[in-house]
Amino acid sequence: MTIDLTKKTAFITGASRGIGEAVARKLAGHGANVVLAARSEDDVRRIAGEIGDNALPLACDVASYESVTAAMRMAEERFGRIDILVNNAGVIDPIARLEHSDPDAWGGVIETNLKGVYHCLHAVHPVMRRHGGGLIVNISSGAATSALEGWSHYCASKAAVLSLTRCAHKEWAEQGIRVVGLSPGTVATDMQVKIRDSGVNPVSRINWSSHISPEWVGDAVAWLTTDAARAFDGEDFSLKSEEGRRLVGLGA
């Protein structure tokens, strides 16, 4: 499938490494302007420099609405529009059973994983409306529908993001703004290293070779920009199934 994103602009959160970096590189490879937003400004500057003039690195903490609106304003000033938003920024530390969790740290995960998605949805809406619509991809997880020891903060936040995906699509589809979730399964990133080191719940014991590459997630996001993916609007599209991978054009 040929995917042409020329003249489109994608805003990717958590773009300093892992999935976010892979998505930015893939979408840029399909011709898109890419905005790499992350707290780690040095890393997004380096990656943007490697991508080229169609990449804009921005320091952005999604837990702060002011930081998000400032970044989106700079993105629109640079490229004139935002057509694609990829809500990828997310954290899982500290992994702990409920009775051992720290309330402030638990709440910090909610600030990033849930409120960060809400902040970006709220801030991008007027931008997309001005330019006739767009696509929002919320990076989801099997944790949205599972209960996993030590992951109460992560499971709760991802379940809430799934509801946000459904609500946002229901409210905005008629305005030309599509919202879809992407549940990639386990991905070979720094987050999986932290999960493995925790030794908590069966996910920490998954063989490293079983994790998919971040580049596959980038391919899936690119596919979700096409009309072929419209059947998944308002819900999660999963890369964990053979059918999902086949649709994207990936191996088993």
Secondary structure, DSSP 8 states (H G I E B T S, - for coil): -----TT-EEEEESTTSHHHHHHHHHHHHTT-EEEEEES-HHHHHHHHHHH-TTEEEEE--TT-HHHHHHHHHHHHHHHS---EEEE------S---GGG--HHHHHHHHIIIIIHHHHHHHHHHHHHHHTT-EEEEEE--GGGG---TT-HHHHHHHHHHHHHHHHHHHHHGGGTEEEEEEE--SBSSHHHHHHHHHT-TGGGGS-GGGSB-HHHHHHHHHHHTSGGGGGGTTSEEESSSHHHHHHHT---
